[in-house]
Amino acid sequence: MSTTALLTGAAGKVGKYVIGALSRRGIEVVATDLVSEGIPADLRFERCDLTDATAVTRLVALVKPDVIVHCAAIVAPVSYSEPELSEAVNLGGMRHLIDAAKRHAPDSFFVFVSSYAAFGPCGPGDPVRRSTDPCWPDDNYGLQKLTAESWLRYSGLRQCSLRLGAVMDLHDLMPEHPAYRPFVFMVSLDQPEHGVDVRDAARAIASAAVQQPDGHLFLIGGDDSWKVPARQLRRDVFGAMGLSVPPEKAFRANPDPSVKDGWFYECWMDEKYSEQVLGFQRVSRDAFMDELRKRYRVRRVALSPLRPFVSQAMMSASPYTGRNAIAPGATLWDDVCRVYELPIEVAHARTSDSPPPSPFAEKGVSPLFERVNRSRSN
């Protein structure tokens, strides 16, 4: 008898790869998202707005999945520029899925794709994070992920959570959403980053869906070669693409290592146990960069005479050197609030005030569908 998995966020950065990883393990996948772009035409697709409790209940009752793989999320820094959308998806979507699963698929196994944002800020002098470490997230994304983990843990469902590191995709190095462009420069160059190839992340998720290790929390990062400062990872990626890293003045200056609020949530993780159980690590940092160099081989030649113009364009995207340049604040979140025009209490809270009623509701269009597509078109 085959196993059926309901996969949320199937058209997303990670979800697209999870489809293949699940299918290769003999699992029948039912994909759901707001759009079907990038999802194989022969795969069963059920469109669903996760912020609509009725729609989610209807979907779970229809599919009656053996496994729920929840990849859908509004990730940082989009969560900073669109906090209401982030709350609606990351918290509302999780609550609706849990409620629907308890009612219509109580024996299903729930795999939640979380983030190392749940740990909270981490400086270069901090120890490697372990799954048993306390969590002190101070941004809305990390708070939402930690809250969702807790809801799932105490839901009564069989479950596990996977905290992903910095997911690297050869085909999607810089997502289109405009929130990413300034944020590249807002992470200090000495920030510890733990990368993982998106294909390895998908393998870990699929392995968890097959093994169903109830109650486990896994840290998903690449092998030791992926544990580098942001400076090194940017140098590798820019170099593979035939570009130079912008000068240091374009990046947020390294804050005092003893002041946690000055740093981002990225960290190095002890992923050894996760690798032992899930067996997902295949792609080293060197192998990833070799693939990237091959992918950009022709474009590197074409970009060579344009390097000064590309460098100038990148500098203009930095909030510290662009047309409306700002002076770095005392904390990273001071800068986040200025760049994304957020009240400080929203940047630090898992929830915010409910958004006003959408005029699109009267036209029968999902508010979430409208907001996501508006952000994609920007």
N, C-alpha and C positions, 0 to 999 in steps of 0.2 A: 504494500500500500504506500503510495507516494506521500511525501510531506509537502504541505502548501504553506508558503510564506507570504505574508502581506508586507510589502516593502514600501514605506513612506519616503518621500523625497527622492523617488526613483529617477527623476530627471536632473538631480543635483550633481554637484561635483563628485561626491563620494558614491551616491546612489547608483549612478550609471555603471560604475565598476562592480558594485555589489551584485547587480543583476547577473553578470557573467560568473562571478565567484559562487553564487548560490546555485545557478543552473549547472555548473560543472560538477557540483556535488549531488546532483540528482534531485534537487529541490524544485518544485513547481512554484514559479514566482507570479504573484499578482501585484502589479506595479500600481502605485497611486501617487499623484502629484496634481498640481494645478494645470500643467501642460504635459504633453507627451513627447516633446522634442527630445531626440536622442535616445528614445526608448525603442527597442526593436519592434518592428511592425507585427511580428508574429507572437508577441508577448501579450498576455491579457492585461489590459490597462483599464483602470477605473478612476476617473477623475473625482477628486474629493478635496474640499476645502476643510482642513483640519480645525479651523477655528469655528466651524459649524458643527455643534454637538449632534444635531439630528442627522446630518450627512455622515458623520463618522460612525454613529450607531448603526445606520442603515448599511454602510459598507462592511463593517465587521460582521453583522448579522448575515449579510449576503455571502461573504467569503468563508466565514468560519475557519480562520487560519489555524494551523498547528503552531506556527511561529509568527510573531510580529517583529519585524526589524524596523526600528524607528530611526531613520536617518534625517528626516526633515528638520530643518532649523534655520533661523535667521542668525547668522554668525557675526562675530565682531570683524570689522568695524561697522557693518551695516546696522547692527543692533544699537550703535551709538547715534547714527543719523536717523534711524527710524525706530525709536523705542517702543511706540505703541504696537507696531507690527511685530517687533521682537517678542514682546510680552504675549501677544495674541497667539503666536505660533509656538514659542518655546514653553510657555506655561499652559495656555489654553489648549493647545493641540495635545500635549501630554495628558492633561486631565481627561479630555474627551476620549483618548485612546484607552486609558486605564479603565474608565467607567464602562466603555463599550466592551472591552475584553472581559471584564468581570461578569458582565451580563450575558454575552453571546459566545465567548470563547474562553471560559474559565480555566481550561486545561492547557491553554496555549503557553508557549515560552516566549518571553518578551526580551528582546535584545535592544538595549538603548545605546545609541551612539552619542556619547557625551564628549567633554573636552577637558584638556588640562587647565582650562580657564577656571575650573572649580577650585583649584588649589589657591588661587590668589597670587599677588605680586611675588616675584622672585628676582633677586639680584645675583650678580656673578659670583658672589662669595657664599651663597647659600648651598646647602648640601643637596644631593640628588633627591628628587621627590620619590616617595614610596606610597603605595596604595593605602597604607595605614596612617599616613601623615594627616594632621589636622588641616582643615581648609579654612581660609580666610579671604574669600573672593571680595573684591571691592568695586567691581563693575557689573552692570546689569546682565551681561552675557554669562559671566561666571556664576553670579547669584542664581540666575535662572537654571543653569545646568545643574548646579548642586541641589537646588530645590526639586527639580524633576527627578534626579537620582533618588532623593529621599522619599518622594511620593511613591515611586515605583517600589522601593525597598520595603515599604510598609503597606503595599497594596494587597498583599496576600497572593499575588500572582508569582509563578516561577519566573525568575528574571536574572539578568546580569547587565552590567554597564561597562562600556569601554570608553576611557578617556583618551581621545586622539590628540597627538601632538600637531606640529605644523605640517599639514598635508600638502604634498608637492605633486603637481600634475604637469607632465610635459606639455599637455595640450591646453592648460588653463593656468598659466603662471600668474596672471594678473586679471582677476575677474572684472567684468565690464562695469559693475556698479561704481559710481563716482566716489563713494566713500573710501575706496581703497587707495586712490591716488595720493592724497595727502598722508594717509596713515602709514604708508611705506616709510616715511621719513620721521614719524613720531615715535618709533621704536628705537631706542638707543643702540648704537653699534656694538656695545659690549653686552647686550642682553643675551643670556643663554637661550638658545633655540634647539629644540629637539625635532628634527624633521622626520618624515616618513613618506615613502612613495605611496601614492594613492592606491596602487595595486596591492601593496602589502597591507594597507589599512583595510581594503575590501576583503582580503584573504582572512584577516583576523575576525572581521565581522561575520563572514560566512562560516568560519570554523566554530565560532561561538553558537551560531544558529544550529549547527549540526550536533555539537557536543552537549549543549544546553547545561552549562555549569551553574547551577542554581545558587544565587546569592553572591556571586563573584564580582569583583571590581578589577578590571584589567587596564593597565597602562600601555598604550599602543604608540610606540615610537620605533624608528629605525635602529639598526645596530649602532655600536659605539661610534662609527664614522660619522653618524648624523648628529652627534652632540657637539655642536660648535657655536661660537658667538655669532650674532647676527652679521657682524662685519664679514666673517668668513663665508657665510652662506650667500650673502649678497655679492661678494667678490666672485664666487664660483658661478652663480647664475648669470650675472652681467657679463663675465668673461666668456662663458659658453655661447652667449648670444652675440659676441663681438662688440660689447659695449664696455665703457669704463664706469666704475662706481662713482656717483656724484661726490663732490668734495664733502668733507666732514661737516662743514658749516651748514649743509642742507639738512642734516639730521639733528634730532634732539640731542643736546649735549648729555654725556653720561652723568647721571645724578650721583649724589652721595650714596655709596653702597649700603650705608646703615639706615637710609631712609626708604622704607618699603614702597611708599606711595609714588616714588619717583620712577619705579620700574614697572614693566608690563608683567602679565601673568605667564609668559612663556618660561619654560624651565627645562632642565634635564631630568629625565625620569629613569627609574630602575625598572626596565621592561623585561628583565630576565625571566621572571616567573611567567609573564604573559606569553613570551616566546616559547617557553617550555610546554605550556598547556596548549596554545593555539597554533604554534608553528607557522608563523606568517612572514617572517623576515626573509626576503629574497634579494632585494635591490639595495646595494650599498650606495653611499653618497657618490663615490667615484663612478660607479656604473651609471647612476642617474645622470651625472654631468656629461659622461661620454655620450649617452643617448641624446642629451640636449645639444651638444656640439654637432652631432651628426644631423640633427633636425634643422639646425640653423646654419649649416655649412654654406649653402648658397646665399642665404640672407646676410651672413657675416660679410661676404664680399660686397654685396650691394650696399650694406650699411656703412662701409668703411669711409667713403667720402662725406657721409652725412653725420658722422659722429659729433662734430661741434654743435650742429643744430639739434640733434637728439639730446645731447647733454644740456643744452639751454632749455629745451622743453621740459626735461625732468626737473631742472632747478626751479622752473616756474611753478611746478606742481607742489613743491615743498612749502609748508606753511611758515617755514623759517627764512626762506629766501625769495619767495614769490612776490607778486605785486603787492599783496596785502600782508606782508610778513609780520609775524608776531614774535615777541621775545619769549623764550621758553618760560613757563610758569614754574612754581615751586614743585608741583607734582604733574605727572602725566595727565591726570584727570582735569587739571586746570586747562591744559592745552586742548583736550578732547572737548570740553565744554565750549571753549572759544571757537574752535574750528567747526564743530557741528551745531553750534548755537543751542546748547542744552543747559538747562538749570543744573547746578551741581547735584541737587538731590535726585534728579533723574538718572544721571550717570552712575550714581552709587546705589540705586535701588533696583530690586528685581522687578518691581511693578511701577506703573505710573498711572495717572488719571486716564480713564477710558477716553478714546477718541470720540469726537462728535459724530452724530449719525451721518452716514455717507449718502450723498444725493444719488449715488448709483444704485442704492438699495431699491429705490422706487422703480428703477428700470429693470429689476430682476437680475442685476449683476452683483456677484459677491464682492463686498468691500475689500477682502483680502486679495481676490483675483485682480481687482482694479489697481490696488496699491503695488502689488508685485510687478504687474506689467508696466505700470507707470515708472517704477524704479529701473526696470530693464531698459526702458526706452530713453532714459536720461543719458 
